[in-house]
Amino acid sequence: MNKSTTILTVASVAVGGILAYAVYFDYKRRTDANFRKQLRKEKKRVKQSQSPPESGSGQPSSEGVNANDLRAALESVRSEEVPPGPEEKEQYFMKQVGIGEQLCAQGPAFHLPAAMCFYRALRVYPSPVELIVIYEKTVPPPVFQLVMELTNLDVSNDSSLAEGGGAISDEEDGLSPSRGGPPSDASSQEWDKVTDPGNEIGYYTFFPPKAMNVAVESVNVPDGKGGVMSKKILVATKDFEAGETIYKEDPIVAVLDTDLQGKGTHCSYCLRHIEGAPIRPASDRLNSVYCSSDCQTQHRAHSQTLLFTLESALPAAIAPEIPGKSREDRDKAQVAFVEYLKESKKAASELVARFIARQVSAETAKMLPRGISLPGVASEPVLTDGGEYSLYDHLERLRYLEVQPAEHETRVLRDVLQTALPGLEQFITDERHATFVGKMSYNSYGVYFGEGRDDKPTGRPEEVEKTRTPYGTSKQVGTGFYGVSSYISHNCAPSAKPVFPTGTVQLHLTATRALKKGDEISVAYVDVSQHSGETLEVARRRRRTELARGWRFACSCKRCAEDGLDGEGEGESESEKGRDESRVEDVVTRAEKP
């Protein structure tokens, strides 16, 4: 292996570690108050450690490195030209971290050259203090100490720690969207000013895109126990006639029903019914099939490669070779995960895994030099007009149900993530995984074509997974998670209907009656029609039972009230009468308080 190949391989390993940490760091910083407090302490400690050294010149430094050698090393680095543009800086950073990692493995004699590489990378990183925190967790202690001493010397000479870097705020504390790596101080301040959900110029100013003709508003609704609760709803921003399309939306992630997976009848990516011979990958743990090479490419880039193949989770251009033992461990992890998916027959579990994988792909795209794309990397879907928001920013604001995944579900998913990209499993705690599953369960839509299919296997009604499907979950071919459509509330006399006229997962929201600007948009989460032989009361009880089982609320719409006037409440279970059990994350609740 030549020198340049070795550098590229080592650099790719470093990218993988930083990428995994970036996803985890972003989540912890915005949701864990103790983590933010600890981060502020770390920043203060780092700043204090940057005070000029009191000792005189010539005294030994860490690992026996003479202070004069440190000064000479610093002067050498400072005399080097810093790359001018952002693309060049990103490439420079990747190369220096890679070389530094390689030199660390060569022993103490190479510690100072390794520290010089890490220090070069530090000079061009947009948030140096946070990179130091990462170095402390990943770089060998003797080398890290040398990096800090180089920093001390540079600060004592009134040099800037990073070209173009701004002042570091000790007071910074809050939610922070991902910005293609660990969030910077600037991004945290931007979050406080722009992305605070309770701020009048915040997230919902940018979301959803105005071209979708809808907006999100807050309203007070009955909580099912005689009180009220605040909820976000979707309203029209223009007039619509009955039958008119309000907007079209592609899913963030979608999955095919397990009984159809691998049969060759439907595309595993777009869910289209396949006419003729499907495309079957040579190696795929889920036995996925595709209607076109484009669907196969998109699926691999979004999530398939990381979750269900033995190929590198990183793009081929920067991916290291996978050792045989690692491939064996990854294969075992994927086999266990696929077995669980087939056994549970739950779409939410696979949706969560694909959402995380798509986050990884999006973060990888952000770390590439601007203007450069690589096969196997997919950028994030555009869900806002301006602002910089990650997929997690969209997910964390949504309502969810408290659920308890199966005992080993979290473990098998963590194993898949850990064997694909070590470090990423830290993001999936038991609590976080349960929240993700609860969000997918509450917000996902069933994808159906025409009036739906009639051959889906049935089970016990109380055990069947529910999705928002106007013809009933039994009619769907798969499940999709949609960022904007997640905000639509249920009504037994809905003002709109999700349809899939292209025969794919693209959702078209169609008005079922005339709508005026400002009117709330609602859909039916369940089949609200009155079946042949049903009385009004029986039909009412059926749909309310399904709503209680799937979304844990008692519908308070006008139709339910009118249909229940005769013998209102008779024969209803406690769950049909109960409170709305959906909730939002604590971090969102705190941010929305005045």
Buried (B, 14 or more C-beta within 10 A) or exposed (E): EEEEEEBBBBBBBBBBBBBBBBBBBBBBBBBEEEBBEEBBEBBEEBEEBBEEBEEEEEEEBBBEBBBEBBBEBBEEBBEEEBBEEEBEBBBBBBBBBBBBBBBBEEEEEBBBBBBBBBBBBBBBBBBBBBBBBBBBEBBBEBBBBBBBBBBBBBBEEEEEBBEEBEEBEEEBBBBBBBBBBBBBBBBBBBBBEBBBBBBEEBBBBBBBBEEBBBBBBEEEBBBBEEEEBEBBBBBBBEBBEEEBBBBEBBBBBBBBBBEBBBEBBBBBBBBBBBEEEBBEBEEBBBBBBBBBEEBBBBBBBBBBBBBBBBBBBBBEEBBBEBEEEBBEBBBEBBEBBBEBBEEBBBBBBBBBBBBBBBBBBBBBBBBBBEEEEBEBBBEBBEBBEEBBBBBBBBBBBBBBBEBEBBEEBBBBBBBBBBBBBBBBBBBBBEEBBBBBBBBBBBBBBBBBBEEBBEEBEEEEEEEBBBBBBBBBBBBBBBBBBBBBBBBBBBBBBBBBBBBBEEBBBBBBBBBBEEBEEEBBBBBBBBBBEBEEEEEBBEBBBBBBBBBBBBBBBBBEBEBBEBBBEEEEEEEBEEBBEBBBBBBBBEBBEEBBEE
